[in-house]
Each structure stands twice: as structure tokens, then as C-alpha cells.
């Protein structure tokens, strides 16, 4: 199977690339950072520089690669728009939408995918955590479009994974000690008793790629956060 993972050079996207490559799939990852692309190129079939927020780059990429089997969308603009709503710069709020929701939608418009589309959202879509309004809005929108896309694009399957707090480089904006304390506190509040790993989210993505009778679904991978 030919699989494209956009945002596949770090974190959950890279973990998914490793998992799907190990399963025998032909995986192409995209990313913006030349150093990250160079670091992963020997781990996958191909690593290509594509800025998911640049519509011309996305169009050119999909026009060139033609038909393929599965698309995984794992873009992350980072911690853009974090903080109290009255203090967030509007440009940061827009960057959160541009870097994830709108980038996903444009990729879906252009991709000539035959089998499935799997989006990475986040449990912030269904949480009530102060300072995460931007994350809730962006990821909530992503989760809301899953079912209409599944109906509209059928027989292409459309699903999402919704991770909780996952130990990935996304958290690098925090100093090591603060990040460790955050993980300890968050892990103590969920039934699983710890934060998750990129490999665990990758396993859920791999399941959805292979699950021929699953579409229109959102699969939480959050250690029980949203039911705690």
C-alpha cells in the first residue's frame, strides 16, 4: 500500500511512519524542515519538503504523486494560540486554524486517495481546560468534519484519532523540569495513570488504515482522559 503522511517527520506523524513502514507499506512523509527530512529519509520510502500551509506546494505535490492508497494528516502548528482567550493575539489564533484545520482541508481537496484518510485531532476538542480555547476550536472543528466527509467521500473512509497528552517534541516549548512535572500531574488524573507515547497513537492510526469497515469514527487515544 502507498501511504502519505503529511507532517510525518516528528512526533505522532513520525511514529506512524515507522509503524506503517514496519508493516510493509510504502510510506512517503512530508514536512517543512530540511534537517528533519534528512534525518528520516532512510527510515521511509520517501521524504519530501512540502509546507502544508502553502496551497501551491500542496497542489504540486499531489498532482505529481498521483493516486495512492491512504492519507494520514498529522500537521501541528505547535502551541500557537495557547493562553487565556482575552490575551491571545488574533494572529496566533488564526495560525492555529491555518496550520492544522485549513491545511487538512486543502490536502483533502487535492489528494487523489483511494482507500482512507486519517486525521490527527486532540482530546482538547472535548475538554474544558482554561487556556486551550484555540486548541478546542481547531480540534473540535476537525472532529466535527469527520462524519460529513465520510459520507461525502465514500467509498474512501474518513476517520480521526484523538490523542490526549502524549510525550512528543510538541511539548518542547516547556523547560524539561516543567514538562516532566506536567506529565506527572496529567498522568495522575487519567485512568491509565500516565501520559501516552507516540507509538501508542501510531498503533491506532495503523488500525484505522487497515480497518476496512470503519469510517466516520473518532478514536480517542487518551488513557481515559475524556471519560475520567
Phi, psi and omega in degrees: 000139175267122184235135174249128176243109178271126190085037189256020183256001182201160171057225184296320180299317179290321177299320177294321178299316178298314183297314183287327175294317178298334179277001175097007180276156176268105189252128170249128177251151173237155177192174182260333190270115181302324181293318178294321178297317179296326182289335185252354189299332180274356181264348185225175179294317181204150177228119187236143180277112178218125174273112184295345177269357179259105187298326180291318177297318180295315180300313181298318180299310183290324177297325183284320186277342177070209183289144174209177192268313187221142179241128174244126181250112185230037179294149173213121176280005183081202185275046179284130177084013178283144177124174180302140186300326181286349182249355184282130173293135182301327179295324178291321177299314180295324180297326177298317178288317181297320187281348181228289185302305184291327176296320176299311185297319180291321177300318179295322177300320190265336188289132175264069186261139186256334190254298184205158172235127177238121180257147173260118175254225176191154182292348175300340177300332185237017182255173179229060184257122177303142178089001183241026182301316180299314180298317180297319182293313182295308183288329175296320177296318179299314181293329181288334182275353183300309186292315177295327176294321178299321179288319185286322187265358180308139016275001173296131180274143180230123181219174175218150166255145184235088183288152169272220178281118185239135181283092180222172177297351176306328184276009185292350177289346177263143172300153185308313183295318179293321179296317179298318179295321178297316180295319180297314180295316181294319180297328180286351183257000181242154181304328181290340176079013180195168172278167184266177178241158176300325180297326180289323175290322178300323178297322178292321177297315179299321177299313182293326176299321185268349187275090188295342183250020179241120175207152182075019186251151173241119186255108177290136173230074193225015179066015181094010182306314185280359174242358183290000000 
